[in-house]
């Protein structure tokens, strides 16, 4: 069984819970374990919040009104991608991952989203869209299923 959907959302704070609710509803209906659903929904919320906040206000010639969320539940894995039209991430220093800004002060109000995504997902890719403006955050996680899952893949 495969389920996928893609949303084009306005860069507004109200779009974040919309994407999160759609993901949770999809996983709940398919029978994904609630703990896995929660982890992925938090990671998605963080990626969407980054797109809303940093997704493209100051890139000349590129519309910055929207960002895209795509989710795939395919077999035993869920893959999520959030792409915007912002400036993307700066080139990483040698030995440092793209999007890794270093330690975040304990009293900081921002800067923990990418770290949370890395902790909650199994595989994470953070980068800039090749040949285009914008950042892409994609992550995936192996799914666990409830015992009564109606759409489980065996």
C-alpha positions, 0 to 999 in steps of 0.5 A: 500500500502506498499513500502520498499527498502534496500541499502548496501552502501559504507562508503563514503560521496557520498553515503549520497545524494544517499540514500536521493534522493532515499527516496525523489523520493519514497515519491514524487512518492507515494504522500507524503506531501513535508514537511514530505519528507523533514523532513525524508530526513534530518533525513536520511542524518544525520543517514547516515553521522554518519554511514559514519563517525563512522561506523567501522574503528577500530572494529577487525574482522568486515568489515567496508566498508559498512552500510545498509539503509532500508526504509518502507512506510507502510500505514500511517507511514514511518520507516527508519533504518540505521545500521553500523558495528562500535563499536556502542554507549556506554552504556547510563548513568542512566537517559540518552538516548543512543547516548545522549552526552549532550549539544553541544557547539554553535561553534561545527562542529559535534554532532547535528545529533542525536538531529536533528533526534529526532526533525524531527521524531515521534519515534526514537530508537538509540542503538547497534545491539544485539550480533553483532558489530554496531550501529542502528538508526531507526526512523519513522514518520506519513505520510501526503499525498498530495491531488493528491497522486496516491498511498495514503492509505485510 
